[in-house]
Amino acid sequence: MAEQRTVLGTDAREVLDFELMSLYQRVARAVQVAWELGVWQALLAEARSAERLAADLGFDEEMTRRLLRVLASTGLAWHEPDGTVRLTQAGRDAFDPDSPVYYGDGLAHAATVAAGWNALPELLRGGLGARRGGGPGDHRTFVMAMQDYSIRGRAQWLAGNIDLTGRRHLLDLGGGPGTYSFALLEANPELRATIFDLPQTEPLARDNAARYGLAERVAFRGGDYDQDDLGGGYDCALASNVLHGAHHGSGARLKRLAAALEPGALVIIQDFVLDDDGNGPLAAAMFGMYVGVFRVEEMFAIMAEAGLLQPTLRARGAAGSALFTGIVA
Ligand SMILES: C[S@@+](CC[C@H](N)C(=O)[O-])C[C@H]1O[C@@H](n2cnc3c(N)ncnc32)[C@H](O)[C@@H]1O
């Protein structure tokens, strides 16, 4: 006899296009190699034929022609009728260093991370200790990649979901390039921010604050967020992408953060976070593979341990991020 069906017992999760997913690795590789070897940069400087590009970069002409077809298929480049290839507006937006949505460092960082994914079999057999490659890479590229990832919608989304009316001084823990702080400062003219990050981040954060016309309202404090004095006088704080799962010292880090804030301070947490059933979102699961990731209930647990009141899941972002708030007792 057929098993009794139930509606609630029916697994109806949307199935991603598995074939397409398995092919995307190749697209990512083509796009990343085009950055590593200077193809995007050359096309930004000047439209060129495959023949010319191959000669300029010392490549095989036929393989260059083939690569350009892949790049044009992404929508970032375009074959002109005369055979030259130029960047489209989307391509210029991504690869012109003066573009407000520049993506060069993001792409370079993605290539570094991809190297670690190539070593997945070793990692599965040997555990995280067998990790080779795929680490944060060069510090400047890593920090500026965080800007590239946040400026394409995430920072705007965060600021649109957080009310800081009446708040005066934000501590941005592990704030990196400061992009999320800048979005909050733009939305709250009375607010100022202190970015706390490793000392080598300071010139990057300062230059970036100046680029957004916010140098006067942004201070930088260098140190190790797990060891050093975080300063004081903060009535709100942001912990964005610095609480990456249980193996990452995240609970103790959040406690230290809460202890540095004034009573009643608002704590904003943004991170990749898995659904409690462990079935996605995909971006959070991918992030958790190499770095670490909390489930929603685990994030609530470390918020409770840090003594935060009114723990709230404010919003879920399209790219696997979740936004939480809590209040310092
Ligand atoms: C994943 S990035 C997040 C940057 C930014 N908050 C964001 O969401 O885009 C982590 C940041 O923490 C900083 N960081 C890492 N370890 C640190 C430590 N021990 N003390 C202070 N900052 C640290 C890194 O330099 C980097 O800027």
The ligand as an SDF file (V2000), in Angstrom:
LIG
                    3D

 27 29  0  0  0  0  0  0  0  0999 V2000
   35.3850   39.8350    6.8610 C   0  0  0  0  0  0  0  0  0  0  0  0
   36.0810   41.4080    7.1320 S   0  0  0  0  0  0  0  0  0  0  0  0
   34.6350   42.3680    7.4680 C   0  0  0  0  0  0  0  0  0  0  0  0
   34.7990   43.8260    7.1470 C   0  0  0  0  0  0  0  0  0  0  0  0
   33.5350   44.6520    7.3120 C   0  0  0  0  0  0  0  0  0  0  0  0
   33.0570   44.6550    8.6820 N   0  0  0  0  0  0  0  0  0  0  0  0
   32.4730   44.1250    6.3860 C   0  0  0  0  0  0  0  0  0  0  0  0
   31.4780   43.5610    6.8340 O   0  0  0  0  0  0  0  0  0  0  0  0
   32.6520   44.2750    5.1640 O   0  0  0  0  0  0  0  0  0  0  0  0
   36.8180   41.2170    8.7280 C   0  0  0  0  0  0  0  0  0  0  0  0
   37.5580   42.4510    9.2110 C   0  0  0  0  0  0  0  0  0  0  0  0
   38.0570   42.1850   10.5070 O   0  0  0  0  0  0  0  0  0  0  0  0
   39.4000   42.6060   10.5790 C   0  0  0  0  0  0  0  0  0  0  0  0
   40.0750   41.7630   11.5760 N   0  0  0  0  0  0  0  0  0  0  0  0
   40.4050   40.4590   11.4560 C   0  0  0  0  0  0  0  0  0  0  0  0
   40.9730   40.0200   12.5900 N   0  0  0  0  0  0  0  0  0  0  0  0
   41.0090   41.0840   13.4390 C   0  0  0  0  0  0  0  0  0  0  0  0
   41.4760   41.2510   14.7600 C   0  0  0  0  0  0  0  0  0  0  0  0
   42.0110   40.2400   15.4450 N   0  0  0  0  0  0  0  0  0  0  0  0
   41.3460   42.4610   15.3260 N   0  0  0  0  0  0  0  0  0  0  0  0
   40.7950   43.4920   14.6470 C   0  0  0  0  0  0  0  0  0  0  0  0
   40.3180   43.3870   13.3890 N   0  0  0  0  0  0  0  0  0  0  0  0
   40.4310   42.1900   12.7870 C   0  0  0  0  0  0  0  0  0  0  0  0
   39.9470   42.4400    9.1820 C   0  0  0  0  0  0  0  0  0  0  0  0
   41.0760   43.2610    8.9660 O   0  0  0  0  0  0  0  0  0  0  0  0
   38.7300   42.8280    8.3510 C   0  0  0  0  0  0  0  0  0  0  0  0
   38.7090   44.2020    8.0830 O   0  0  0  0  0  0  0  0  0  0  0  0
  1  2  1  0
  2  3  1  0
  2 10  1  0
  3  4  1  0
  4  5  1  0
  5  6  1  0
  5  7  1  0
  7  8  2  0
  7  9  1  0
 10 11  1  0
 11 12  1  0
 11 26  1  0
 12 13  1  0
 13 14  1  0
 13 24  1  0
 14 15  1  0
 14 23  1  0
 15 16  2  0
 16 17  1  0
 17 18  1  0
 17 23  2  0
 18 19  1  0
 18 20  2  0
 20 21  1  0
 21 22  2  0
 22 23  1  0
 24 25  1  0
 24 26  1  0
 26 27  1  0
M  CHG  2   2   1   9  -1
M  END
$$$$
